[in-house]
Amino acid sequence: MHDTDRQPEKVGIWEVVKSVFAAMFGVQSDKNRQRDFKQASMAPYLLVGILFVVIFVLGLIGVVALITPN
């Protein structure tokens, strides 16, 4: 059986979250990166990535609001 004959392994939501989190901080392993790029749809990665960025930005805004004087 060739590598091209194998079906890509399906990833669950937690694997998507871990992959996006690792990729955002630049510590994604090559094995996981290759697995992610073999998926049929990039939609879950985009949704989790956008959600992560929104939460991150809102967190930064919250921290700045707490430490700056009114």
Distance bins in CASP14 RR format, pairs under 12 A and 6 or more apart:
PFRMAT RR
TARGET T0000
AUTHOR 0000-0000-0000
RMODE 2
METHOD distances of the structure
MODEL  1
1 7 0 0 0 0 0 1 0 0 0 0 0
3 34 0 0 0 0 0 1 0 0 0 0 0
3 38 0 0 0 0 0 1 0 0 0 0 0
4 38 0 0 0 0 0 1 0 0 0 0 0
6 35 0 0 0 0 0 1 0 0 0 0 0
6 38 0 0 0 0 1 0 0 0 0 0 0
7 38 0 0 0 0 1 0 0 0 0 0 0
7 39 0 0 0 0 0 1 0 0 0 0 0
7 40 0 0 0 0 1 0 0 0 0 0 0
8 34 0 0 0 0 1 0 0 0 0 0 0
8 35 1 0 0 1 0 0 0 0 0 0 0
8 36 0 0 0 0 1 0 0 0 0 0 0
8 37 0 0 0 0 1 0 0 0 0 0 0
8 38 1 1 0 0 0 0 0 0 0 0 0
8 39 1 0 0 1 0 0 0 0 0 0 0
8 40 1 0 0 1 0 0 0 0 0 0 0
8 41 0 0 0 0 0 1 0 0 0 0 0
9 15 0 0 0 0 1 0 0 0 0 0 0
9 31 0 0 0 0 0 1 0 0 0 0 0
9 32 0 0 0 0 0 1 0 0 0 0 0
9 34 0 0 0 0 0 1 0 0 0 0 0
9 35 1 0 0 1 0 0 0 0 0 0 0
9 36 0 0 0 0 0 1 0 0 0 0 0
9 38 0 0 0 0 1 0 0 0 0 0 0
9 39 0 0 0 0 1 0 0 0 0 0 0
9 40 0 0 0 0 0 1 0 0 0 0 0
10 16 0 0 0 0 0 1 0 0 0 0 0
10 35 0 0 0 0 0 1 0 0 0 0 0
10 36 0 0 0 0 0 1 0 0 0 0 0
10 38 0 0 0 0 0 1 0 0 0 0 0
10 39 0 0 0 0 1 0 0 0 0 0 0
10 40 0 0 0 0 1 0 0 0 0 0 0
10 41 0 0 0 0 0 1 0 0 0 0 0
10 44 0 0 0 0 0 1 0 0 0 0 0
11 17 0 0 0 0 0 1 0 0 0 0 0
11 18 0 0 0 0 1 0 0 0 0 0 0
11 19 1 0 0 1 0 0 0 0 0 0 0
11 20 0 0 0 0 0 1 0 0 0 0 0
11 32 0 0 0 0 1 0 0 0 0 0 0
11 35 1 0 0 1 0 0 0 0 0 0 0
11 36 1 0 0 1 0 0 0 0 0 0 0
11 37 0 0 0 0 0 1 0 0 0 0 0
11 38 0 0 0 0 1 0 0 0 0 0 0
11 39 1 0 0 1 0 0 0 0 0 0 0
11 40 0 0 0 0 0 1 0 0 0 0 0
11 41 0 0 0 0 0 1 0 0 0 0 0
11 42 0 0 0 0 0 1 0 0 0 0 0
11 44 0 0 0 0 1 0 0 0 0 0 0
11 45 0 0 0 0 1 0 0 0 0 0 0
11 48 0 0 0 0 0 1 0 0 0 0 0
12 18 0 0 0 0 1 0 0 0 0 0 0
12 19 0 0 0 0 1 0 0 0 0 0 0
12 35 0 0 0 0 0 1 0 0 0 0 0
12 36 0 0 0 0 0 1 0 0 0 0 0
12 39 0 0 0 0 0 1 0 0 0 0 0
12 44 0 0 0 0 1 0 0 0 0 0 0
12 45 0 0 0 0 0 1 0 0 0 0 0
12 48 0 0 0 0 0 1 0 0 0 0 0
13 19 0 0 0 0 0 1 0 0 0 0 0
13 20 0 0 0 0 0 1 0 0 0 0 0
13 44 1 0 0 1 0 0 0 0 0 0 0
13 45 0 0 0 0 0 1 0 0 0 0 0
13 47 0 0 0 0 1 0 0 0 0 0 0
13 48 1 0 0 1 0 0 0 0 0 0 0
13 51 0 0 0 0 0 1 0 0 0 0 0
14 20 0 0 0 0 0 1 0 0 0 0 0
14 21 0 0 0 0 0 1 0 0 0 0 0
14 44 0 0 0 0 0 1 0 0 0 0 0
14 48 0 0 0 0 0 1 0 0 0 0 0
15 21 0 0 0 0 0 1 0 0 0 0 0
15 22 0 0 0 0 0 1 0 0 0 0 0
15 28 0 0 0 0 0 1 0 0 0 0 0
15 32 0 0 0 0 1 0 0 0 0 0 0
15 35 0 0 0 0 1 0 0 0 0 0 0
15 36 0 0 0 0 1 0 0 0 0 0 0
15 39 0 0 0 0 0 1 0 0 0 0 0
15 44 0 0 0 0 1 0 0 0 0 0 0
15 45 0 0 0 0 0 1 0 0 0 0 0
15 48 0 0 0 0 0 1 0 0 0 0 0
16 22 0 0 0 0 0 1 0 0 0 0 0
16 23 0 0 0 0 0 1 0 0 0 0 0
16 32 0 0 0 0 0 1 0 0 0 0 0
16 35 0 0 0 0 0 1 0 0 0 0 0
16 36 0 0 0 0 1 0 0 0 0 0 0
16 39 0 0 0 0 1 0 0 0 0 0 0
16 41 0 0 0 0 0 1 0 0 0 0 0
16 42 0 0 0 0 0 1 0 0 0 0 0
16 43 0 0 0 0 1 0 0 0 0 0 0
16 44 1 0 1 0 0 0 0 0 0 0 0
16 45 1 0 1 0 0 0 0 0 0 0 0
16 46 0 0 0 0 0 1 0 0 0 0 0
16 47 0 0 0 0 1 0 0 0 0 0 0
16 48 1 0 1 0 0 0 0 0 0 0 0
16 49 0 0 0 0 1 0 0 0 0 0 0
16 51 0 0 0 0 0 1 0 0 0 0 0
16 52 0 0 0 0 0 1 0 0 0 0 0
17 23 0 0 0 0 0 1 0 0 0 0 0
17 24 0 0 0 0 0 1 0 0 0 0 0
17 36 0 0 0 0 0 1 0 0 0 0 0
17 44 0 0 0 0 1 0 0 0 0 0 0
17 45 0 0 0 0 1 0 0 0 0 0 0
17 47 0 0 0 0 0 1 0 0 0 0 0
17 48 1 0 1 0 0 0 0 0 0 0 0
17 49 0 0 0 0 1 0 0 0 0 0 0
17 51 0 0 0 0 1 0 0 0 0 0 0
17 52 0 0 0 0 1 0 0 0 0 0 0
17 55 0 0 0 0 0 1 0 0 0 0 0
18 24 0 0 0 0 0 1 0 0 0 0 0
18 25 0 0 0 0 0 1 0 0 0 0 0
18 27 0 0 0 0 0 1 0 0 0 0 0
18 28 0 0 0 0 1 0 0 0 0 0 0
18 29 0 0 0 0 0 1 0 0 0 0 0
18 32 0 0 0 0 1 0 0 0 0 0 0
18 35 0 0 0 0 0 1 0 0 0 0 0
18 36 0 0 0 0 0 1 0 0 0 0 0
18 45 0 0 0 0 0 1 0 0 0 0 0
18 48 0 0 0 0 1 0 0 0 0 0 0
18 52 0 0 0 0 0 1 0 0 0 0 0
19 25 0 0 0 0 0 1 0 0 0 0 0
19 26 0 0 0 0 0 1 0 0 0 0 0
19 27 0 0 0 0 0 1 0 0 0 0 0
19 28 1 0 0 1 0 0 0 0 0 0 0
19 29 0 0 0 0 1 0 0 0 0 0 0
19 31 0 0 0 0 0 1 0 0 0 0 0
19 32 1 0 1 0 0 0 0 0 0 0 0
19 33 1 0 0 1 0 0 0 0 0 0 0
19 34 0 0 0 0 0 1 0 0 0 0 0
19 35 0 0 0 0 1 0 0 0 0 0 0
19 36 1 0 1 0 0 0 0 0 0 0 0
19 37 0 0 0 0 0 1 0 0 0 0 0
19 39 0 0 0 0 1 0 0 0 0 0 0
19 42 0 0 0 0 0 1 0 0 0 0 0
19 44 0 0 0 0 1 0 0 0 0 0 0
19 45 1 0 0 1 0 0 0 0 0 0 0
19 48 0 0 0 0 1 0 0 0 0 0 0
19 49 0 0 0 0 1 0 0 0 0 0 0
19 52 0 0 0 0 0 1 0 0 0 0 0
20 26 0 0 0 0 0 1 0 0 0 0 0
20 27 0 0 0 0 0 1 0 0 0 0 0
20 28 0 0 0 0 1 0 0 0 0 0 0
20 32 0 0 0 0 0 1 0 0 0 0 0
20 33 0 0 0 0 0 1 0 0 0 0 0
20 36 0 0 0 0 1 0 0 0 0 0 0
20 42 0 0 0 0 0 1 0 0 0 0 0
20 44 0 0 0 0 1 0 0 0 0 0 0
20 45 1 0 0 1 0 0 0 0 0 0 0
20 46 0 0 0 0 1 0 0 0 0 0 0
20 47 0 0 0 0 1 0 0 0 0 0 0
20 48 1 0 1 0 0 0 0 0 0 0 0
20 49 1 0 1 0 0 0 0 0 0 0 0
20 50 0 0 0 0 1 0 0 0 0 0 0
20 51 0 0 0 0 1 0 0 0 0 0 0
20 52 1 0 1 0 0 0 0 0 0 0 0
20 53 0 0 0 0 1 0 0 0 0 0 0
20 55 0 0 0 0 0 1 0 0 0 0 0
20 56 0 0 0 0 0 1 0 0 0 0 0
21 27 0 0 0 0 1 0 0 0 0 0 0
21 28 0 0 0 0 1 0 0 0 0 0 0
21 32 0 0 0 0 0 1 0 0 0 0 0
21 45 0 0 0 0 0 1 0 0 0 0 0
21 48 0 0 0 0 1 0 0 0 0 0 0
21 49 0 0 0 0 1 0 0 0 0 0 0
21 51 0 0 0 0 0 1 0 0 0 0 0
21 52 1 0 0 1 0 0 0 0 0 0 0
21 53 0 0 0 0 0 1 0 0 0 0 0
21 55 0 0 0 0 0 1 0 0 0 0 0
21 56 0 0 0 0 0 1 0 0 0 0 0
22 28 1 0 1 0 0 0 0 0 0 0 0
22 29 1 0 0 1 0 0 0 0 0 0 0
22 30 0 0 0 0 0 1 0 0 0 0 0
22 31 0 0 0 0 0 1 0 0 0 0 0
22 32 1 0 0 1 0 0 0 0 0 0 0
22 33 0 0 0 0 1 0 0 0 0 0 0
22 35 0 0 0 0 0 1 0 0 0 0 0
22 36 0 0 0 0 1 0 0 0 0 0 0
22 45 0 0 0 0 0 1 0 0 0 0 0
22 48 0 0 0 0 0 1 0 0 0 0 0
22 49 0 0 0 0 0 1 0 0 0 0 0
22 52 0 0 0 0 0 1 0 0 0 0 0
23 29 0 0 0 0 0 1 0 0 0 0 0
23 30 0 0 0 0 0 1 0 0 0 0 0
23 32 0 0 0 0 1 0 0 0 0 0 0
23 33 1 0 0 1 0 0 0 0 0 0 0
23 36 0 0 0 0 1 0 0 0 0 0 0
23 37 0 0 0 0 0 1 0 0 0 0 0
23 45 0 0 0 0 1 0 0 0 0 0 0
23 48 0 0 0 0 0 1 0 0 0 0 0
23 49 0 0 0 0 1 0 0 0 0 0 0
23 52 0 0 0 0 1 0 0 0 0 0 0
23 53 0 0 0 0 0 1 0 0 0 0 0
24 45 0 0 0 0 0 1 0 0 0 0 0
24 48 0 0 0 0 1 0 0 0 0 0 0
24 49 1 0 0 1 0 0 0 0 0 0 0
24 50 0 0 0 0 0 1 0 0 0 0 0
24 51 0 0 0 0 0 1 0 0 0 0 0
24 52 1 0 0 1 0 0 0 0 0 0 0
24 53 0 0 0 0 1 0 0 0 0 0 0
24 55 0 0 0 0 0 1 0 0 0 0 0
24 56 0 0 0 0 1 0 0 0 0 0 0
25 52 0 0 0 0 0 1 0 0 0 0 0
25 56 0 0 0 0 0 1 0 0 0 0 0
26 32 0 0 0 0 0 1 0 0 0 0 0
26 33 0 0 0 0 0 1 0 0 0 0 0
27 33 0 0 0 0 0 1 0 0 0 0 0
28 34 0 0 0 0 0 1 0 0 0 0 0
28 35 0 0 0 0 0 1 0 0 0 0 0
28 36 0 0 0 0 1 0 0 0 0 0 0
28 37 0 0 0 0 0 1 0 0 0 0 0
28 45 0 0 0 0 0 1 0 0 0 0 0
29 35 0 0 0 0 1 0 0 0 0 0 0
29 36 0 0 0 0 0 1 0 0 0 0 0
30 36 0 0 0 0 0 1 0 0 0 0 0
30 37 0 0 0 0 0 1 0 0 0 0 0
31 37 0 0 0 0 0 1 0 0 0 0 0
31 38 0 0 0 0 0 1 0 0 0 0 0
32 38 0 0 0 0 0 1 0 0 0 0 0
32 39 0 0 0 0 0 1 0 0 0 0 0
32 45 0 0 0 0 0 1 0 0 0 0 0
33 39 0 0 0 0 0 1 0 0 0 0 0
33 45 0 0 0 0 0 1 0 0 0 0 0
35 45 0 0 0 0 0 1 0 0 0 0 0
36 42 0 0 0 0 1 0 0 0 0 0 0
36 44 0 0 0 0 1 0 0 0 0 0 0
36 45 1 0 0 1 0 0 0 0 0 0 0
36 46 0 0 0 0 0 1 0 0 0 0 0
36 48 0 0 0 0 0 1 0 0 0 0 0
37 45 0 0 0 0 1 0 0 0 0 0 0
39 45 1 0 0 1 0 0 0 0 0 0 0
39 46 0 0 0 0 0 1 0 0 0 0 0
41 47 0 0 0 0 0 1 0 0 0 0 0
42 48 0 0 0 0 0 1 0 0 0 0 0
42 49 0 0 0 0 0 1 0 0 0 0 0
42 50 0 0 0 0 0 1 0 0 0 0 0
43 49 0 0 0 0 0 1 0 0 0 0 0
43 50 0 0 0 0 0 1 0 0 0 0 0
44 50 0 0 0 0 0 1 0 0 0 0 0
44 51 0 0 0 0 0 1 0 0 0 0 0
45 51 0 0 0 0 0 1 0 0 0 0 0
45 52 0 0 0 0 0 1 0 0 0 0 0
46 52 0 0 0 0 0 1 0 0 0 0 0
46 53 0 0 0 0 0 1 0 0 0 0 0
47 53 0 0 0 0 0 1 0 0 0 0 0
47 54 0 0 0 0 0 1 0 0 0 0 0
48 54 0 0 0 0 0 1 0 0 0 0 0
48 55 0 0 0 0 0 1 0 0 0 0 0
49 55 0 0 0 0 1 0 0 0 0 0 0
49 56 0 0 0 0 1 0 0 0 0 0 0
49 57 0 0 0 0 0 1 0 0 0 0 0
50 56 0 0 0 0 0 1 0 0 0 0 0
50 57 0 0 0 0 0 1 0 0 0 0 0
51 57 0 0 0 0 0 1 0 0 0 0 0
51 58 0 0 0 0 0 1 0 0 0 0 0
52 58 0 0 0 0 0 1 0 0 0 0 0
52 59 0 0 0 0 0 1 0 0 0 0 0
53 59 0 0 0 0 0 1 0 0 0 0 0
53 60 0 0 0 0 0 1 0 0 0 0 0
54 60 0 0 0 0 0 1 0 0 0 0 0
54 61 0 0 0 0 0 1 0 0 0 0 0
55 61 0 0 0 0 0 1 0 0 0 0 0
55 62 0 0 0 0 0 1 0 0 0 0 0
56 62 0 0 0 0 0 1 0 0 0 0 0
56 63 0 0 0 0 0 1 0 0 0 0 0
57 63 0 0 0 0 0 1 0 0 0 0 0
57 64 0 0 0 0 0 1 0 0 0 0 0
58 64 0 0 0 0 0 1 0 0 0 0 0
58 65 0 0 0 0 0 1 0 0 0 0 0
59 65 0 0 0 0 1 0 0 0 0 0 0
59 66 0 0 0 0 1 0 0 0 0 0 0
60 66 0 0 0 0 0 1 0 0 0 0 0
60 67 0 0 0 0 0 1 0 0 0 0 0
61 67 0 0 0 0 0 1 0 0 0 0 0
61 68 0 0 0 0 0 1 0 0 0 0 0
62 68 0 0 0 0 1 0 0 0 0 0 0
END
